Amino acid sequence: MSVGTAELFSFREHDLEGAKAAVGKDFFTTSMDLRDRAADYDFRFDGVVLGALAVGVAHLSAGLEIGMADLEDCYYVNYSASGSMHARHRKHAVDVTPGLGAVYHPVGAVAMTTSDDYASYAVRIDRRAVNAALEEQVGHPVPPDPVLDPDLDLRRGPGRRWDRLVRLLCEEARETSSVLRHPMIAAPLHDAVVAGFVHATGHRWRAALERPTPCWSRTPVRRAVEAIRSDPARPFTPTELASLAGASTRTLHDGFRRHLDTTPMAYVRRVRLERAHDELRGADPLATTVAAVAHRWGFGHLGRFSAAYRREYGRPPAATLRHG
């Protein structure tokens, strides 16, 4: 799917009506009631809407009773950064504490009770994106709105890796000049969060996800390499590359490891580094900068770009810009 432009949001509210409106804008219509009606209330919510995702981090100064009706068009994950919450959904109860989250399905009311000073990460994913990611990962159709385990462990394995991605998006959402506005950076991050979710959560296809998918033929790898080299500025994602190669993402990943000793997205970055190098060699140092070239080729962090460039070419990019 096309990811489109990232829309960053940031809310500060001191009353429940304002908080409900803020949450309803990019997440859900909710009911909110203070557990202690005399408590001072402060609500902060920062995040990003990106394609099929809405990701944010919220802080509630006072404990709340929160209710949501059917989510209808999405799955929703809530997990603690600090404090605790008790959640009830589809006859399941989940205690949400740091490292442990709750997964809510499109159908089924949600009731949550938070502690005071509760901070949480919130992730909304379009139901169709979840279905598509799971089908692509397991290699066959799955029923609409697959049943997922109600609790999510973010302390180890795929859950921990997914948590890091969510935190990265939230950190970038706080930046005025966020790299999420760059399609070459935002698109693969978006797909990584969606695909990472189906790997992190529990479901009946877990065993299929964990089975190896060897790629003995070089053909899918060759097709992907041709696509990358013909248009390296395209905002490739692992899913799109796999589709162009005529393979699943897991099969293509194995093929790149087996035949090129790298991964598809690492190969994309290598080709973009080559193009950045070529541009720096021919550029006028009075008319451009290393930062501008790096950003144009999808490198959002100048320090990491410079380190990768030095490893590959033996000198800093500024030297190439000045001396060719």
Backbone bond lengths (Angstrom), bond angles and torsions (degrees), N, CA, C in turn:
res aa  C-N    CA-C-N  psi(-1)  N-CA   C-N-CA  omega(-1)  CA-C   N-CA-C  phi
1 M - - - 1.459 - - 1.524 110.05 -
2 S 1.340 115.61 155.30 1.454 120.08 176.13 1.518 109.20 -77.61
3 V 1.335 115.78 128.66 1.464 119.87 -176.94 1.518 111.28 -79.11
4 G 1.323 117.30 -39.02 1.453 120.09 179.54 1.519 112.05 77.62
5 T 1.320 115.06 -162.60 1.463 121.55 -174.89 1.521 111.05 -88.00
6 A 1.315 116.53 135.94 1.464 120.91 176.02 1.525 109.93 -70.14
7 E 1.326 116.42 134.71 1.463 121.94 176.67 1.530 107.97 -113.40
8 L 1.325 116.48 108.80 1.453 121.15 -179.18 1.529 109.46 -83.40
9 F 1.333 116.64 145.16 1.461 119.53 176.54 1.522 110.07 -135.31
10 S 1.319 115.70 152.52 1.457 122.23 178.72 1.520 108.32 -153.04
11 F 1.333 115.87 122.41 1.461 121.28 -177.83 1.521 110.57 -125.15
12 R 1.315 115.89 141.40 1.466 123.58 169.95 1.515 106.91 -130.90
13 E 1.318 117.43 118.28 1.458 121.36 -177.70 1.524 110.10 -132.84
14 H 1.332 114.67 150.58 1.466 120.38 178.88 1.527 112.06 -122.42
15 D 1.326 116.67 11.10 1.469 119.85 175.77 1.527 108.20 -141.31
16 L 1.314 115.74 156.52 1.460 120.92 -174.16 1.523 112.19 -66.43
17 E 1.315 117.97 -36.76 1.458 119.86 -179.18 1.528 110.54 -63.11
18 G 1.328 116.35 -41.68 1.461 119.72 177.22 1.516 111.61 -64.54
19 A 1.333 116.82 -39.76 1.462 120.68 179.05 1.527 110.99 -65.34
20 K 1.331 117.26 -42.17 1.469 120.45 178.90 1.529 110.71 -63.07
21 A 1.329 116.74 -40.29 1.458 119.70 178.38 1.523 111.29 -65.01
22 A 1.332 117.09 -39.53 1.462 121.20 179.83 1.520 110.95 -64.16
23 V 1.321 116.83 -46.22 1.469 120.61 179.77 1.523 110.35 -66.16
24 G 1.325 116.72 -39.24 1.459 120.50 -178.14 1.508 113.43 -67.60
25 K 1.330 117.61 -23.93 1.459 119.94 -177.22 1.523 111.83 -64.23
26 D 1.319 118.03 -46.90 1.466 120.86 -175.30 1.527 113.90 -118.93
27 F 1.337 117.98 -5.36 1.454 120.42 -179.73 1.530 110.52 -123.97
28 F 1.323 119.21 -92.93 1.460 120.80 -172.13 1.519 111.00 -142.74
29 T 1.327 114.56 158.98 1.458 120.51 168.02 1.522 107.69 -78.18
30 T 1.307 116.13 127.95 1.462 120.42 -174.85 1.519 111.12 -132.18
31 S 1.325 113.97 162.34 1.461 120.25 164.52 1.520 106.96 -105.37
32 M 1.318 117.11 142.13 1.466 122.52 -179.92 1.518 108.93 -137.95
33 D 1.327 115.45 130.91 1.460 120.89 175.83 1.520 108.95 -138.18
34 L 1.319 115.88 136.09 1.461 120.26 176.90 1.522 110.13 -68.27
35 R 1.320 115.62 135.31 1.464 118.59 174.42 1.528 110.19 -67.20
36 D 1.316 116.57 -35.78 1.469 122.28 174.39 1.525 106.68 -116.18
37 R 1.316 117.67 105.06 1.466 121.84 -173.06 1.517 112.54 -62.91
38 A 1.323 117.81 -17.45 1.466 120.77 -179.98 1.533 112.61 -91.79
39 A 1.328 117.98 -1.89 1.464 121.36 -174.60 1.527 111.18 -73.94
40 D 1.330 115.73 145.94 1.461 120.41 170.81 1.522 108.39 -70.70
41 Y 1.323 115.97 142.90 1.453 119.04 -174.22 1.522 110.95 -125.45
42 D 1.339 115.09 130.71 1.459 121.49 176.11 1.523 107.55 -138.47
43 F 1.329 116.60 133.84 1.459 122.12 -176.11 1.520 109.03 -129.91
44 R 1.321 116.25 127.63 1.462 121.80 175.96 1.522 108.33 -126.24
45 F 1.320 115.93 138.28 1.458 119.78 -176.81 1.526 108.21 -150.33
46 D 1.345 116.40 118.48 1.460 122.12 -179.51 1.520 108.52 -129.14
47 G 1.323 116.59 141.85 1.452 118.33 178.51 1.504 112.94 179.26
48 V 1.340 115.10 -160.86 1.452 121.50 -175.77 1.523 109.73 -146.18
49 V 1.326 115.61 142.52 1.463 122.74 169.73 1.520 106.11 -105.25
50 L 1.336 115.61 124.87 1.459 120.80 -173.01 1.523 108.91 -145.52
51 G 1.324 117.28 106.17 1.453 120.33 179.39 1.514 111.75 58.42
52 A 1.332 116.41 -122.35 1.459 121.97 -178.85 1.518 113.24 -82.08
53 L 1.338 116.61 3.00 1.468 121.47 -173.41 1.515 112.57 -113.79
54 A 1.315 115.02 149.30 1.461 122.28 158.61 1.522 105.01 -133.14
55 V 1.323 116.42 124.35 1.462 122.09 -176.30 1.513 108.54 -129.70
56 G 1.330 117.06 132.38 1.450 119.42 179.74 1.513 112.34 -154.86
57 V 1.326 115.63 167.33 1.455 121.89 174.37 1.525 107.08 -125.27
58 A 1.328 115.87 130.05 1.460 121.94 -175.38 1.520 110.22 -121.07
59 H 1.328 115.79 152.24 1.454 121.22 173.52 1.523 108.79 -132.15
60 L 1.343 115.32 129.12 1.461 122.61 177.71 1.518 107.59 -115.29
61 S 1.325 117.01 125.06 1.466 119.16 -178.02 1.519 112.42 -76.75
62 A 1.335 116.49 -28.39 1.473 120.87 -176.68 1.515 110.00 -124.01
63 G 1.328 116.49 148.67 1.450 121.30 -178.81 1.514 112.53 -62.74
64 L 1.343 116.04 141.48 1.462 121.52 -177.06 1.512 111.55 -128.40
65 E 1.332 115.25 154.00 1.461 124.12 161.88 1.524 105.76 -102.78
66 I 1.344 116.82 119.21 1.462 121.97 -174.86 1.521 109.31 -121.16
67 G 1.307 116.81 136.94 1.453 120.99 177.82 1.514 111.54 -130.98
68 M 1.332 116.44 143.09 1.471 121.56 175.46 1.520 108.32 -135.56
69 A 1.332 116.59 140.83 1.461 121.25 173.48 1.526 108.45 -79.80
70 D 1.350 117.24 -168.99 1.457 120.36 178.41 1.527 110.50 -51.39
71 L 1.327 116.25 134.90 1.461 120.65 178.45 1.523 111.61 -75.76
72 E 1.326 116.48 -25.73 1.464 126.43 171.52 1.527 114.75 70.23
73 D 1.317 118.22 -61.67 1.467 119.24 -170.72 1.521 113.84 -111.78
74 C 1.334 117.99 14.34 1.463 118.07 -175.25 1.528 111.60 -158.88
75 Y 1.334 114.14 165.31 1.456 123.35 164.06 1.524 107.18 -99.15
76 Y 1.315 115.54 154.64 1.467 120.04 -177.53 1.519 108.16 -138.94
77 V 1.333 116.08 134.98 1.458 122.68 177.68 1.522 108.21 -121.28
78 N 1.323 115.55 135.66 1.458 121.46 176.95 1.513 107.21 -131.63
79 Y 1.351 116.80 127.32 1.458 118.42 175.91 1.518 110.31 -144.46
80 S 1.309 115.14 156.62 1.458 121.36 -167.51 1.522 112.67 -84.33
81 A 1.346 115.09 136.57 1.461 121.74 165.50 1.520 109.51 -94.17
82 S 1.338 116.08 -32.82 1.467 122.70 173.23 1.516 107.65 -161.20
83 G 1.330 115.99 153.92 1.452 119.77 -176.06 1.521 110.87 80.33
84 S 1.329 116.62 -168.66 1.456 120.72 -175.67 1.521 110.63 -143.68
85 M 1.321 114.53 163.84 1.452 121.43 179.07 1.518 109.12 -149.82
86 H 1.311 116.21 145.37 1.464 121.50 173.07 1.522 107.22 -109.96
87 A 1.342 117.06 124.81 1.462 121.86 -176.44 1.522 110.25 -118.48
88 R 1.333 115.16 146.12 1.466 121.58 177.78 1.532 108.22 -132.73
89 H 1.353 114.65 128.09 1.465 119.34 -175.08 1.524 108.92 -159.54
90 R 1.321 117.16 127.33 1.473 122.99 175.40 1.532 111.81 51.14
91 K 1.320 115.51 48.71 1.477 123.60 177.14 1.528 113.24 67.78
92 H 1.326 116.79 13.91 1.458 120.56 176.53 1.528 109.52 -114.41
93 A 1.309 115.87 144.18 1.463 121.89 173.22 1.527 108.22 -115.71
94 V 1.331 116.15 134.98 1.465 121.50 -178.52 1.524 108.26 -132.41
95 D 1.330 116.95 129.73 1.455 121.58 172.58 1.520 108.50 -93.20
96 V 1.323 115.38 117.03 1.457 122.53 -176.00 1.523 108.63 -97.66
97 T 1.324 115.51 118.02 1.466 123.33 177.76 1.527 106.92 -135.30
98 P 1.339 119.46 169.63 1.461 119.28 179.13 1.533 112.41 -52.30
99 G 1.331 116.05 124.29 1.460 121.56 -178.13 1.504 114.61 94.13
100 L 1.336 118.15 -9.59 1.464 121.93 -179.76 1.524 109.39 -129.31
101 G 1.342 116.31 129.29 1.449 120.26 -176.23 1.513 112.76 -124.68
102 A 1.332 115.22 174.19 1.463 122.98 177.80 1.520 109.47 -119.25
103 V 1.340 116.41 140.73 1.460 123.14 179.19 1.524 108.18 -113.26
104 Y 1.334 116.88 126.50 1.456 122.28 -179.32 1.526 109.25 -113.50
105 H 1.343 115.71 137.79 1.454 122.52 -177.26 1.529 111.49 -90.22
106 P 1.341 117.17 167.33 1.463 119.47 179.15 1.529 113.49 -60.04
107 V 1.327 117.24 -31.51 1.464 120.71 -179.05 1.519 109.68 -113.09
108 G 1.327 116.14 130.47 1.460 121.05 178.89 1.521 111.21 125.18
109 A 1.328 116.10 124.98 1.463 120.40 179.85 1.522 110.39 -65.36
110 V 1.328 115.51 154.74 1.461 122.97 -179.31 1.523 108.57 -123.41
111 A 1.334 116.13 134.94 1.461 121.48 173.62 1.521 108.02 -128.21
112 M 1.334 116.82 132.30 1.459 121.86 -176.88 1.520 110.01 -133.24
113 T 1.323 115.71 140.99 1.462 122.15 174.13 1.517 107.64 -125.55
114 T 1.339 117.05 119.02 1.456 120.43 -175.69 1.527 110.97 -103.50
115 S 1.312 114.81 157.94 1.458 121.20 170.44 1.521 109.21 -77.86
116 D 1.316 117.47 172.01 1.457 120.93 167.96 1.530 108.56 -67.42
117 D 1.336 116.18 156.05 1.472 121.59 179.29 1.529 111.22 48.98
118 Y 1.310 114.53 52.05 1.461 120.32 179.67 1.529 109.45 -96.05
119 A 1.331 116.79 124.84 1.463 122.30 174.99 1.518 108.03 -117.06
120 S 1.317 116.28 134.70 1.463 118.40 -175.41 1.519 111.71 -144.65
121 Y 1.325 114.10 153.16 1.458 121.68 170.19 1.520 107.78 -93.62
122 A 1.320 115.48 138.05 1.456 121.63 -178.93 1.522 108.71 -125.87
123 V 1.329 117.14 129.80 1.462 121.74 -177.81 1.525 108.56 -131.70
124 R 1.315 115.82 119.93 1.463 121.84 174.71 1.519 108.31 -109.12
125 I 1.358 117.47 128.35 1.462 121.90 -179.75 1.524 108.46 -128.24
126 D 1.309 116.52 128.42 1.461 121.72 178.63 1.530 110.29 -54.45
127 R 1.325 115.79 135.83 1.473 120.39 -176.51 1.530 111.14 -60.06
128 R 1.338 117.76 -35.89 1.472 119.92 -179.35 1.522 110.88 -68.73
129 A 1.332 116.45 -33.32 1.467 119.45 178.31 1.521 110.87 -68.40
130 V 1.345 116.92 -37.73 1.465 120.05 177.39 1.523 110.02 -63.72
131 N 1.333 116.80 -46.46 1.460 120.69 178.57 1.533 110.94 -58.75
132 A 1.335 116.15 -48.51 1.459 120.21 -176.64 1.527 111.10 -63.20
133 A 1.336 117.03 -40.91 1.465 119.88 -179.47 1.521 111.08 -66.38
134 L 1.322 117.05 -41.26 1.467 119.68 -179.29 1.527 110.49 -67.17
135 E 1.336 117.01 -42.79 1.461 119.50 178.35 1.527 111.21 -62.74
136 E 1.316 117.01 -42.07 1.456 120.27 -179.90 1.524 111.55 -65.09
137 Q 1.318 116.45 -37.86 1.460 120.12 -177.61 1.525 112.54 -73.41
138 V 1.353 117.87 -37.80 1.471 119.59 -178.01 1.519 112.18 -90.07
139 G 1.359 116.66 -16.81 1.456 119.95 175.01 1.504 115.39 84.76
140 H 1.331 118.26 17.00 1.473 121.12 176.30 1.526 108.69 -158.04
141 P 1.354 117.74 163.54 1.467 119.95 -179.03 1.530 111.61 -63.85
142 V 1.316 115.02 150.23 1.467 121.78 172.87 1.525 107.41 -127.58
143 P 1.321 118.30 157.57 1.471 119.93 -179.64 1.519 111.46 -61.75
144 P 1.330 118.14 151.70 1.470 120.34 175.41 1.525 110.86 -57.93
145 D 1.313 116.01 144.10 1.463 122.14 177.95 1.523 111.81 51.90
146 P 1.331 117.54 62.15 1.469 120.60 -178.22 1.524 111.66 -57.97
147 V 1.328 114.82 145.57 1.463 120.81 179.86 1.526 108.95 -78.18
148 L 1.312 115.96 123.92 1.458 122.56 -179.69 1.515 109.48 -112.95
149 D 1.323 116.55 153.89 1.464 119.86 177.93 1.529 109.84 -61.19
150 P 1.339 117.66 143.13 1.469 120.01 -175.98 1.523 114.20 -73.84
151 D 1.333 116.88 -19.47 1.468 118.75 -179.30 1.528 109.57 -114.68
152 L 1.331 115.54 152.49 1.449 121.97 -173.71 1.519 109.17 -134.49
153 D 1.336 116.13 122.96 1.461 122.32 -179.56 1.526 108.87 -94.32
154 L 1.336 115.96 116.38 1.459 121.76 -177.27 1.522 112.11 -106.77
155 R 1.322 117.59 16.06 1.456 121.01 -174.59 1.521 113.38 -94.07
156 R 1.323 118.25 -14.26 1.463 120.09 -175.59 1.529 110.08 -154.62
157 G 1.326 115.28 162.67 1.460 122.38 171.89 1.515 114.15 57.21
158 P 1.354 117.38 -141.03 1.473 120.96 -177.90 1.524 113.10 -59.42
159 G 1.343 117.23 -33.44 1.459 119.82 178.78 1.514 112.12 -63.85
160 R 1.313 116.62 -41.65 1.464 120.35 179.47 1.527 110.82 -66.46
161 R 1.338 116.78 -40.55 1.464 119.78 178.54 1.530 110.71 -65.03
162 W 1.332 116.54 -38.79 1.467 120.08 178.33 1.529 110.90 -65.81
163 D 1.310 116.99 -40.80 1.467 121.62 177.16 1.528 110.56 -57.50
164 R 1.321 117.55 -41.87 1.465 120.45 179.39 1.522 111.24 -62.17
165 L 1.334 117.35 -39.50 1.455 120.85 177.97 1.527 111.20 -64.27
166 V 1.327 116.22 -44.40 1.465 120.55 179.73 1.522 110.37 -61.36
167 R 1.323 116.80 -44.73 1.469 120.45 179.49 1.526 111.39 -63.56
168 L 1.334 116.76 -37.69 1.461 120.31 177.95 1.525 110.86 -61.27
169 L 1.342 116.90 -44.97 1.459 120.01 178.44 1.526 111.15 -61.50
170 C 1.326 116.23 -42.07 1.465 119.90 -179.83 1.528 111.43 -65.54
171 E 1.323 116.77 -39.54 1.469 119.99 177.82 1.526 110.74 -64.17
172 E 1.324 116.68 -42.77 1.462 120.02 -179.66 1.530 111.06 -68.09
173 A 1.338 116.85 -30.98 1.466 119.95 -179.75 1.521 111.86 -65.12
174 R 1.331 117.34 -21.45 1.464 120.83 179.53 1.519 112.78 -83.55
175 E 1.346 116.82 -10.99 1.457 120.84 -176.57 1.528 110.47 -88.96
176 T 1.313 116.16 132.01 1.466 120.33 179.51 1.517 110.78 -61.61
177 S 1.323 117.47 -44.90 1.469 121.85 178.35 1.526 109.35 -99.82
178 S 1.314 116.29 57.82 1.467 121.39 -173.97 1.526 111.68 -65.62
179 V 1.346 115.31 139.42 1.465 119.86 176.44 1.520 111.16 -68.38
180 L 1.339 117.94 -12.03 1.459 120.33 178.02 1.522 111.80 -66.58
181 R 1.317 117.29 -13.81 1.463 120.01 176.53 1.531 111.59 -78.67
182 H 1.331 117.16 -8.99 1.468 121.49 -179.15 1.534 108.42 -95.39
183 P 1.351 118.64 117.36 1.475 120.45 -176.09 1.520 114.31 -57.07
184 M 1.355 117.80 -35.70 1.462 119.83 -178.09 1.521 112.05 -66.51
185 I 1.328 116.86 -21.49 1.463 121.48 178.50 1.522 110.49 -97.05
186 A 1.332 116.28 -43.04 1.465 120.68 -174.53 1.522 112.95 -68.05
187 A 1.342 117.67 -41.04 1.465 120.21 -174.29 1.533 112.84 -61.28
188 P 1.346 119.32 -50.70 1.472 117.26 178.78 1.522 113.42 -66.97
189 L 1.344 118.29 -31.85 1.465 119.75 175.80 1.520 110.82 -64.07
190 H 1.321 116.08 -43.30 1.470 121.04 177.67 1.527 110.58 -56.20
191 D 1.344 116.58 -51.03 1.464 119.95 -177.77 1.523 111.61 -66.64
192 A 1.329 116.40 -33.52 1.464 119.25 179.00 1.526 111.17 -65.16
193 V 1.326 117.57 -38.16 1.467 120.29 178.73 1.526 110.58 -67.74
194 V 1.333 117.40 -43.72 1.465 120.26 -178.93 1.531 110.59 -65.83
195 A 1.342 116.96 -49.96 1.467 120.01 179.69 1.524 110.64 -65.92
196 G 1.330 116.85 -38.40 1.457 119.99 179.01 1.510 112.49 -62.09
197 F 1.322 116.85 -32.79 1.467 120.07 178.73 1.521 111.83 -62.73
198 V 1.340 118.09 -44.30 1.464 119.07 -178.18 1.525 111.43 -71.25
199 H 1.340 117.34 -19.52 1.460 120.05 173.00 1.527 111.37 -82.90
200 A 1.325 116.98 -30.90 1.467 120.21 -175.71 1.513 113.17 -80.31
201 T 1.320 117.39 -32.80 1.454 120.62 -174.56 1.532 111.20 -89.06
202 G 1.320 116.36 160.40 1.458 121.13 179.77 1.513 111.92 -90.30
203 H 1.351 117.24 143.89 1.465 122.66 178.24 1.526 108.56 -168.72
204 R 1.311 116.83 175.69 1.469 121.68 -173.91 1.524 113.28 -72.20
205 W 1.350 118.25 -11.91 1.460 121.60 -178.83 1.527 111.86 -99.20
206 R 1.305 117.02 13.14 1.463 121.06 -177.49 1.532 111.48 -56.12
207 A 1.328 118.10 -45.01 1.468 121.06 -177.55 1.527 110.78 -62.66
208 A 1.343 117.07 -38.52 1.465 120.43 179.85 1.529 110.93 -65.41
209 L 1.323 116.94 -36.15 1.462 120.35 178.61 1.519 111.81 -66.83
210 E 1.314 116.42 -30.18 1.463 120.37 -175.13 1.523 113.00 -88.66
211 R 1.353 117.36 -9.88 1.462 119.44 178.49 1.525 110.23 -73.48
212 P 1.335 118.51 139.80 1.464 120.41 177.85 1.524 111.31 -66.44
213 T 1.321 117.28 150.89 1.466 122.80 179.19 1.522 108.38 -127.22
214 P 1.335 118.21 77.56 1.470 120.28 -174.98 1.521 112.83 -64.70
215 C 1.327 115.37 143.78 1.466 122.31 177.95 1.523 107.72 -119.42
216 W 1.320 116.20 99.08 1.458 119.83 -177.55 1.526 111.55 -85.69
217 S 1.324 117.28 -29.45 1.458 120.77 -178.61 1.532 110.55 -80.94
218 R 1.339 115.46 143.91 1.460 120.39 175.84 1.535 112.51 -83.89
219 T 1.329 116.94 -9.48 1.469 119.72 -172.67 1.527 113.09 -59.75
220 P 1.343 120.71 -49.58 1.470 118.41 178.67 1.525 112.91 -59.59
221 V 1.333 116.61 -38.33 1.467 120.27 178.82 1.523 110.03 -64.81
222 R 1.332 117.16 -43.95 1.466 120.42 179.47 1.525 110.96 -60.77
223 R 1.319 117.22 -43.74 1.469 120.12 179.75 1.525 111.18 -62.06
224 A 1.333 116.50 -43.07 1.465 119.97 -179.79 1.521 110.75 -65.81
225 V 1.335 117.45 -42.04 1.463 121.18 179.13 1.528 110.17 -61.60
226 E 1.328 117.27 -43.13 1.462 120.58 178.59 1.523 111.29 -61.33
227 A 1.328 116.89 -41.99 1.471 120.41 179.69 1.520 111.01 -64.85
228 I 1.327 116.70 -42.66 1.475 121.00 -179.33 1.521 110.61 -64.27
229 R 1.330 116.83 -47.14 1.466 120.13 -175.35 1.528 112.34 -71.53
230 S 1.324 117.21 -27.10 1.465 119.47 -179.55 1.517 112.03 -77.48
231 D 1.346 118.02 -24.92 1.468 120.14 -177.86 1.527 110.23 -152.49
232 P 1.342 118.26 68.59 1.465 120.31 -174.24 1.526 113.82 -67.68
233 A 1.338 118.21 -16.98 1.465 120.00 178.90 1.526 112.44 -80.27
234 R 1.307 117.56 -8.72 1.466 121.04 178.70 1.524 109.41 -65.44
235 P 1.334 118.33 137.81 1.481 119.79 -178.51 1.530 112.02 -76.01
236 F 1.328 115.79 71.47 1.462 121.61 -177.29 1.521 111.06 -63.19
237 T 1.327 114.73 147.61 1.460 122.62 168.38 1.531 106.94 -125.62
238 P 1.326 118.72 161.26 1.468 119.60 176.37 1.528 112.76 -55.89
239 T 1.335 117.11 -38.06 1.460 120.84 -179.30 1.518 110.96 -65.56
240 E 1.335 116.90 -44.21 1.462 119.75 -179.58 1.521 111.26 -65.90
241 L 1.331 116.94 -42.47 1.461 119.77 178.54 1.527 110.97 -61.35
242 A 1.313 116.63 -41.14 1.461 119.87 178.95 1.526 110.96 -62.84
243 S 1.331 116.20 -41.02 1.460 119.80 178.14 1.522 111.17 -63.11
244 L 1.319 117.61 -42.95 1.461 121.09 178.05 1.525 111.68 -64.97
245 A 1.327 116.08 -31.00 1.469 120.90 -178.68 1.518 112.95 -85.16
246 G 1.335 117.08 -12.17 1.462 120.19 -177.81 1.516 112.88 73.89
247 A 1.324 116.54 36.08 1.469 121.36 -179.17 1.521 108.42 -144.49
248 S 1.322 116.08 170.79 1.460 119.87 172.84 1.525 108.98 -80.04
249 T 1.319 116.90 163.20 1.462 119.28 178.73 1.517 111.03 -62.03
250 R 1.326 117.66 -38.04 1.457 120.08 -178.43 1.522 110.93 -69.31
251 T 1.343 117.07 -39.13 1.459 120.56 177.90 1.525 110.74 -65.88
252 L 1.334 116.71 -43.79 1.461 119.65 179.70 1.519 110.97 -65.15
253 H 1.325 116.95 -39.30 1.461 120.39 177.52 1.526 110.40 -59.07
254 D 1.339 116.33 -45.04 1.469 119.57 178.70 1.532 110.84 -63.76
255 G 1.344 116.31 -38.33 1.460 119.39 179.65 1.513 112.33 -63.73
256 F 1.324 117.72 -42.82 1.465 120.38 177.73 1.524 111.00 -64.79
257 R 1.330 116.35 -39.97 1.471 119.13 177.50 1.524 110.67 -64.11
258 R 1.324 115.90 -44.26 1.459 121.00 -174.26 1.539 111.60 -70.06
259 H 1.332 117.05 -43.77 1.467 120.73 -170.47 1.525 114.24 -100.19
260 L 1.356 117.72 -24.99 1.465 119.97 -177.27 1.524 113.01 -123.60
261 D 1.318 117.23 -2.21 1.466 122.56 179.89 1.528 111.60 55.36
262 T 1.312 116.73 42.25 1.462 121.96 176.38 1.518 107.74 -154.17
263 T 1.321 117.63 -171.45 1.462 122.35 176.20 1.526 108.44 -115.89
264 P 1.335 117.71 161.31 1.475 118.65 179.75 1.523 113.32 -56.26
265 M 1.333 118.57 -45.62 1.462 119.93 -176.78 1.525 111.77 -73.66
266 A 1.322 117.28 -30.70 1.471 119.28 174.14 1.529 110.06 -66.12
267 Y 1.329 116.32 -35.73 1.468 119.76 177.03 1.524 110.51 -66.70
268 V 1.331 116.94 -40.16 1.473 120.80 175.37 1.529 109.94 -56.65
269 R 1.337 116.30 -47.55 1.469 119.73 -179.35 1.524 111.36 -63.32
270 R 1.339 117.55 -36.80 1.458 120.51 179.45 1.527 110.78 -63.92
271 V 1.346 116.91 -43.83 1.460 120.25 179.81 1.529 110.19 -66.35
272 R 1.317 117.53 -39.75 1.467 119.70 177.54 1.528 111.44 -65.51
273 L 1.328 116.70 -34.50 1.470 119.45 175.79 1.523 110.38 -64.33
274 E 1.338 117.09 -39.15 1.464 120.81 176.38 1.525 110.69 -60.43
275 R 1.346 116.78 -44.46 1.461 120.46 -178.74 1.533 110.67 -67.07
276 A 1.327 116.39 -38.20 1.465 119.48 176.45 1.530 109.77 -62.89
277 H 1.327 116.91 -41.28 1.467 121.81 177.53 1.531 110.68 -59.66
278 D 1.336 116.25 -47.33 1.465 120.38 179.32 1.530 110.88 -60.51
279 E 1.340 116.30 -41.07 1.463 119.69 -179.47 1.524 111.29 -67.21
280 L 1.334 117.11 -41.13 1.463 120.28 179.18 1.531 111.39 -63.22
281 R 1.342 116.77 -38.09 1.470 120.64 -179.16 1.522 111.77 -63.55
282 G 1.339 116.33 -33.24 1.460 118.97 -176.32 1.509 114.94 -101.88
283 A 1.332 117.61 2.02 1.461 120.40 -174.10 1.517 112.59 -85.84
284 D 1.319 114.53 156.74 1.464 121.63 173.94 1.528 107.89 -88.68
285 P 1.340 118.89 116.89 1.468 120.50 -177.47 1.523 113.22 -62.65
286 L 1.337 117.65 -16.61 1.465 119.96 177.33 1.528 111.44 -85.45
287 A 1.334 116.82 -12.91 1.465 120.14 -174.92 1.522 113.33 -110.25
288 T 1.332 118.98 -12.81 1.459 120.75 -179.55 1.523 109.59 -146.05
289 T 1.325 115.57 176.08 1.464 122.10 179.22 1.512 109.58 -132.82
290 V 1.332 115.47 163.56 1.464 120.36 175.15 1.527 109.67 -60.93
291 A 1.330 117.09 -41.80 1.459 120.74 -178.76 1.519 111.66 -60.79
292 A 1.340 116.78 -41.36 1.464 120.33 -179.38 1.523 110.83 -64.61
293 V 1.325 117.37 -43.04 1.465 120.80 179.43 1.531 110.30 -66.17
294 A 1.313 116.36 -44.29 1.464 120.21 -179.85 1.522 110.50 -59.95
295 H 1.322 116.85 -46.38 1.465 120.31 -178.75 1.515 111.12 -64.78
296 R 1.331 116.44 -38.77 1.469 120.13 -179.63 1.522 110.90 -60.83
297 W 1.335 117.40 -30.91 1.461 120.98 -178.94 1.531 112.13 -100.28
298 G 1.314 116.78 20.00 1.464 120.23 169.28 1.511 115.45 84.33
299 F 1.333 118.37 16.86 1.460 121.03 177.05 1.524 107.94 -100.16
300 G 1.323 115.91 103.70 1.456 120.52 -173.72 1.514 114.69 -81.32
301 H 1.321 117.17 -20.33 1.463 121.45 -177.14 1.527 108.16 -112.70
302 L 1.331 117.63 109.73 1.457 121.69 -173.19 1.521 112.18 -62.54
303 G 1.344 117.81 -38.12 1.461 120.69 -179.97 1.517 111.98 -62.94
304 R 1.339 117.08 -43.07 1.464 119.90 179.45 1.530 110.83 -69.49
305 F 1.335 116.57 -36.58 1.470 119.42 175.87 1.529 110.30 -60.92
306 S 1.321 116.90 -46.97 1.467 120.77 -178.63 1.521 111.66 -62.32
307 A 1.353 116.24 -39.87 1.465 119.50 179.47 1.527 111.08 -65.93
308 A 1.349 116.57 -44.11 1.465 120.14 178.76 1.524 110.71 -64.56
309 Y 1.324 116.57 -39.11 1.467 120.58 179.63 1.526 111.01 -64.15
310 R 1.319 116.25 -43.87 1.463 119.99 -179.79 1.534 110.94 -63.91
311 R 1.338 116.82 -39.91 1.472 119.78 178.33 1.525 110.78 -61.67
312 E 1.326 116.47 -38.52 1.462 120.69 -175.05 1.522 112.58 -81.58
313 Y 1.341 116.95 -38.65 1.465 119.54 -170.98 1.523 114.22 -116.17
314 G 1.318 117.63 -1.23 1.457 120.96 172.19 1.509 115.88 78.01
315 R 1.305 118.08 7.30 1.461 121.04 176.34 1.525 108.70 -156.57
316 P 1.320 118.57 163.11 1.458 120.40 -178.07 1.522 111.47 -71.72
317 P 1.313 117.94 153.61 1.474 119.94 -179.22 1.522 112.87 -61.73
318 A 1.331 118.34 -29.76 1.460 120.81 179.05 1.524 110.91 -61.80
319 A 1.330 116.64 -34.71 1.462 119.75 178.72 1.516 111.27 -66.64
320 T 1.326 116.68 -39.17 1.464 120.01 177.59 1.525 110.09 -65.64
321 L 1.329 117.17 -41.90 1.466 120.93 179.77 1.532 110.87 -61.51
322 R 1.325 116.85 -39.78 1.470 119.99 -177.08 1.536 112.57 -77.04
323 H 1.338 115.17 -37.38 1.473 118.07 -169.68 1.526 114.23 -117.60
324 G 1.319 117.58 -4.68 1.453 120.38 177.75 1.510 113.81 79.11
